[in-house]
Amino acid sequence: MKIARIAPLSYTPGKLEYFSFIRSGSGAEYHQNPNFYVFADGAVMMHWMAYDFDECSNNAVQLYSISRDRGLTWSDPQVFMADYAGGVPYIRLLRLEGTSHALMFLAQTVMEELVVDEQRRIATGGGSYFNSRTRVYLRHSGDGGRTFDHGREISYTDITSGRSLEGVGFYGAIEELIQLRSGRILAAFVWMDPVRCRIAEGYQHFTASCLLSDDGGKTWKSGGPITAETPRGVMEPQIVEIAPDRLFCLFRTKGGFLYQTHSNDGGHTWEPTSPSKLASPESMPRMIRLNSGNLLLVWNPISSITQQPRHPMSAAISTDGGRTWSEPKTIADETGENQLSNHALVQLDDGRILLGLSRYHALRPMVSDLDVAIFDEAWLMR
């Protein structure tokens, strides 16, 4: 299948390199929400969502491309996962350290069917979260993520502590999948909380919680919850381990800032959430722990209680576990209602950092390209 040909990229130590990876119209009008996975042999896979009309389109698919030279040349994109009947697939992959075992959490959502104006190529109705159902599956790999078993469904009540949306059960997403130094696996979810929502008024409110495994993913126990009283609650949490079993979490809100919390017991319980000093619109952050032990945050550093402006896309470093952050460095910028968001980060064994990000063009209809930036900690610290 020929979807697109990816042009070669480049990496210059100590500098920022920025590229257009795949353009809208190449197989789909929207390319967004990338994620990275690194195989044991160093090959890097980027997978992302591709869809037409709206992110709630039930015909959305996951595409993937693989680089075997640390992000410079990439294979032609192919379909990683597509299941119109099963719903829109969102996945997180984790290779377990020191083993050939890998995990996949799959959250599939059958959205209320969209109403589409084909002539204007826009969605005009449907897509209500309150009438859409998510099912969560766990799949295992014994060959480092090359192949996976058919897996099993995870009861959503283990995630929500028994709470259910009337008529739906569960609407949510998998946001994080990490392994702690102890070997514990932490899977973080957000979900529409029926206790905090006012469904009749269309008021959405999300809670976050974790599933924890201490036996390589065979059995799981509940951790959390993480809550916030800002409108819409906790969205897209990012979690890093800053000391053994000491976790730091930043997440998106409608409060004009990223909010934060800590766990001192590996995700079992979380401190009350509070606003950080990091200005942000209602837009996702992405945070990883670098090989040096420092934290890297990439986000839109403008305070707003709306989803605008989602630019510039900037990076900051914390050398003290998230207590303080360096001045933001701009990776890319946009104007007006255009957006730089829905991004992902990975650092490779030689220190280079790959950032995949969506570049939305505020046209009518709106479309989205997928861009890639390559840089390192030396560039960040200059």
HELIX and SHEET records of a PDB file:
HELIX    1   1 TYR A  129  ASN A  131  5                                   3    
HELIX    2   2 TYR A  156  THR A  160  1                                   5    
HELIX    3   3 ILE A  199  GLU A  201  5                                   3    
HELIX    4   4 GLU A  377  MET A  381  1                                   5    
SHEET    1   A 4 GLU A  17  ILE A  22  0                                        
SHEET    2   A 4 VAL A 367  PHE A 375 -1                                        
SHEET    3   A 4 ILE A 353  HIS A 361 -1                                        
SHEET    4   A 4 GLN A 339  GLN A 347 -1                                        
SHEET    1   B 4 TYR A  30  VAL A  38  0                                        
SHEET    2   B 4 VAL A  44  TYR A  51 -1                                        
SHEET    3   B 4 VAL A  61  SER A  67 -1                                        
SHEET    4   B 4 GLN A  78  MET A  81 -1                                        
SHEET    1   C 4 VAL A  88  ARG A  95  0                                        
SHEET    2   C 4 ALA A 102  VAL A 110 -1                                        
SHEET    3   C 4 ARG A 133  SER A 141 -1                                        
SHEET    4   C 4 ARG A 152  ILE A 154 -1                                        
SHEET    1   D 2 VAL A 115  ASP A 117  0                                        
SHEET    2   D 2 ILE A 122  GLY A 125 -1                                        
SHEET    1   E 4 GLY A 172  GLN A 179  0                                        
SHEET    2   E 4 ILE A 185  MET A 192 -1                                        
SHEET    3   E 4 HIS A 205  SER A 213 -1                                        
SHEET    4   E 4 LYS A 221  ILE A 226 -1                                        
SHEET    1   F 4 GLY A 172  GLN A 179  0                                        
SHEET    2   F 4 ILE A 185  MET A 192 -1                                        
SHEET    3   F 4 HIS A 205  SER A 213 -1                                        
SHEET    4   F 4 ARG A 232  GLY A 233  1                                        
SHEET    1   G 4 MET A 235  ALA A 243  0                                        
SHEET    2   G 4 ARG A 246  ARG A 252 -1                                        
SHEET    3   G 4 PHE A 257  SER A 263 -1                                        
SHEET    4   G 4 SER A 274  ALA A 279 -1                                        
SHEET    1   H 4 ARG A 286  ARG A 289  0                                        
SHEET    2   H 4 LEU A 295  TRP A 299 -1                                        
SHEET    3   H 4 MET A 313  SER A 318 -1                                        
SHEET    4   H 4 LYS A 329  ALA A 332 -1                                        
END                                                                             
